[in-house]
Amino acid sequence: MKSKPTSKPTFKLPSLKSIYNNKVLPVLIDKACALDVVSEQRALIVPKAHGIVLEVGVGSGLNARFYNSQTVKQVIGVDPHLHPLAAERFANAGIDFISQPLSAETLPLEDNSVDSVVMTFTLCSIPNPIQALTEMRRVLKPTGTLYYAEHGLAPQPKWVGKIQQLITPAWKPIAGGCHLDRNIEQLIAQAGFEVAGQQGFTQGVNIVGYHYWGEAMPAILD
């Protein structure tokens, strides 16, 4: 009687896309977001945060060194793709840090529970930015402030904005879902905030060089 041949275990090699998204892309994003021109934007708004802080898109913790440990009680970092460096960087900065590997579109926090929200170079990659901003407004105290620094749509010169809109579909898969063509101030205002900010090119006229930065407070609704 012949014995049945035993099947050999199969091993699936990770796809190139998986390797890129999980190994290569996080390193590229960390390096790009640590450039001097980006750090200068972080330095303008992060030190203003105070009390209980929600940081949306905390990533690898590049904002940690900009927080004022004398005025910040705790930072709650939310990101669906938390980087292991985040906890280390906050510890080195002497900031109490809690991480939540979740999307900003469904924040696990109570209404009116944080004093500040910090959002830096992350709104471009959130699938539903209005929903995420609405959640930020929900958890922010009525007297709290959203501090933001983002890149987005360049209204002038018009050819830059048109290029941004044209290449965004091809750009997103290689840049972690990043949209080049979002009007940041408009989105924040649509979510129920009063915006006091600035915008303009900070690193020459190019598709990623148009930045929005400033602060916003929950609008008083009738």
C-alpha positions in Angstrom: 0.0 0.0 0.0 1.5 3.3 -1.1 1.6 6.1 1.4 0.2 9.4 0.4 2.8 12.0 -0.3 2.9 14.6 2.5 2.4 18.1 1.4 5.2 20.5 2.1 4.5 23.7 4.1 4.2 26.7 2.0 5.9 30.0 2.9 4.6 33.2 1.6 7.1 35.9 0.9 6.0 39.4 1.8 5.0 41.4 -1.3 7.1 44.4 -2.4 4.2 46.6 -1.5 4.1 45.2 2.0 7.8 45.6 2.5 7.7 49.2 1.2 4.7 50.2 3.4 5.9 48.6 6.6 9.7 48.9 6.3 10.7 51.6 3.8 7.9 54.2 4.0 8.1 54.8 7.8 11.8 55.5 7.5 11.3 57.9 4.6 8.5 59.7 6.4 10.5 60.1 9.6 13.4 61.5 7.6 11.3 63.9 5.5 9.3 65.1 8.5 12.5 65.9 10.4 13.9 68.2 7.8 14.8 71.7 9.1 12.0 73.5 7.2 9.4 71.2 8.7 10.9 71.4 12.2 10.8 75.2 12.0 7.0 74.9 11.4 6.6 72.5 14.4 8.6 75.0 16.6 6.1 77.7 15.8 3.0 75.9 17.2 3.9 72.9 19.4 5.3 74.9 22.3 2.0 76.6 22.7 0.2 73.4 23.7 -0.7 73.0 27.3 -2.6 70.9 29.8 -3.9 67.5 28.5 -2.8 67.4 24.9 -4.2 65.2 22.1 -1.6 64.8 19.3 -3.2 63.5 16.1 -0.8 61.6 13.9 1.9 61.4 16.5 4.0 59.1 14.2 7.6 58.7 15.4 7.3 61.4 18.1 9.1 64.2 16.2 7.1 66.8 18.1 8.3 65.5 21.5 11.2 67.9 21.8 9.1 71.0 21.1 6.6 70.5 24.0 7.0 72.6 27.1 7.2 70.1 30.0 6.3 72.8 32.4 2.9 73.5 30.9 2.0 70.1 29.4 0.5 67.5 31.8 0.2 64.7 29.4 0.3 63.9 25.7 -2.2 61.4 24.2 -0.7 60.3 20.9 -3.1 58.9 18.3 -1.9 57.2 15.1 -3.0 54.0 13.3 0.7 53.4 12.5 2.5 54.2 15.8 6.3 54.2 15.4 8.4 52.6 18.2 10.5 55.7 18.4 7.6 57.8 19.7 7.6 56.5 23.3 11.4 56.8 23.4 11.4 60.4 22.2 8.7 61.5 24.6 10.5 59.8 27.5 13.7 61.7 26.6 11.8 64.9 26.5 10.3 64.2 30.0 6.7 64.3 28.8 4.1 61.9 30.1 3.0 60.0 27.0 0.1 57.6 26.3 -0.2 56.1 22.9 -3.4 55.0 21.1 -2.9 53.0 17.8 -6.2 54.3 16.4 -7.5 56.6 13.7 -8.4 60.2 14.5 -11.8 59.5 12.9 -12.9 57.6 16.0 -11.2 59.1 19.0 -11.5 57.0 22.2 -11.9 60.1 24.4 -14.8 61.8 26.2 -16.4 65.0 25.1 -14.6 68.2 26.2 -11.7 66.2 27.7 -8.5 67.8 26.3 -7.1 71.3 26.6 -5.1 71.3 23.4 -5.0 69.4 20.1 -1.8 69.3 18.1 -1.9 68.3 14.4 1.3 68.5 12.4 1.8 67.2 8.8 -0.9 64.6 9.2 -4.2 65.9 7.9 -3.0 65.2 4.3 -3.1 61.4 4.9 -6.3 61.0 6.9 -9.0 59.3 4.7 -11.9 61.4 6.1 -10.4 64.7 7.3 -13.8 66.4 8.1 -14.8 63.4 10.3 -11.4 63.5 12.1 -11.5 67.3 12.7 -15.1 66.9 14.0 -13.8 64.4 16.4 -11.0 66.7 17.5 -13.6 69.5 18.1 -15.8 67.1 20.1 -13.0 66.1 22.5 -11.6 69.6 22.8 -12.8 71.8 25.7 -14.8 74.9 24.6 -11.9 77.1 25.7 -9.3 74.8 24.2 -7.2 75.3 21.1 -6.2 73.3 18.0 -2.6 74.0 17.0 -1.7 73.0 13.5 1.1 73.0 10.9 0.3 71.3 7.6 1.2 71.3 3.9 -1.5 71.5 1.3 -3.0 73.2 -1.8 -1.2 76.2 -3.1 -3.8 78.7 -4.3 -1.2 80.8 -6.1 0.5 80.4 -8.6 -2.4 78.4 -10.1 -0.1 76.1 -12.0 1.2 74.6 -8.7 -2.3 73.8 -7.5 -3.2 72.2 -10.8 -0.1 70.0 -10.7 -0.9 69.1 -7.1 -4.4 68.0 -8.1 -3.1 66.1 -11.2 -0.4 64.0 -9.5 -2.2 63.4 -6.1 -3.8 60.1 -7.3 -0.3 58.7 -8.2 1.4 60.3 -5.2 -0.9 58.8 -2.5 0.2 55.1 -2.9 3.9 56.0 -2.5 3.5 58.6 0.2 1.3 56.9 2.8 -2.0 58.3 1.5 -0.8 61.9 1.4 -3.0 64.3 -0.5 -1.1 67.3 -2.0 -4.2 69.2 -2.8 -6.1 69.8 0.5 -7.1 73.3 1.5 -6.2 73.0 5.2 -7.9 76.2 6.5 -11.1 75.4 4.6 -11.3 71.9 6.1 -10.7 73.1 9.7 -13.4 75.8 9.3 -15.8 73.3 7.8 -15.5 71.2 10.9 -16.7 74.0 13.2 -13.5 75.9 14.1 -12.7 79.6 14.0 -9.3 79.7 12.3 -6.5 82.2 13.0 -3.6 81.1 10.8 -1.0 81.9 8.1 -0.1 80.2 4.9 2.5 80.4 2.2 5.5 78.8 0.6 8.2 78.0 3.2 10.7 76.1 1.0 10.4 77.5 -2.5 7.7 77.1 -5.0 7.1 73.3 -5.2 4.3 70.8 -4.7 5.0 70.1 -1.0 6.3 73.6 0.0 3.0 75.4 0.6 2.3 75.3 4.3 -0.6 76.3 6.6 0.0 77.0 10.3 -1.7 78.6 13.2 -4.4 77.9 15.7 -8.1 77.4 15.8 -10.8 77.4 18.5 -14.2 75.7 18.5 -16.7 78.1 17.0 -19.8 79.0 19.1 -22.7 77.3 17.4 -26.2 78.7 17.5 
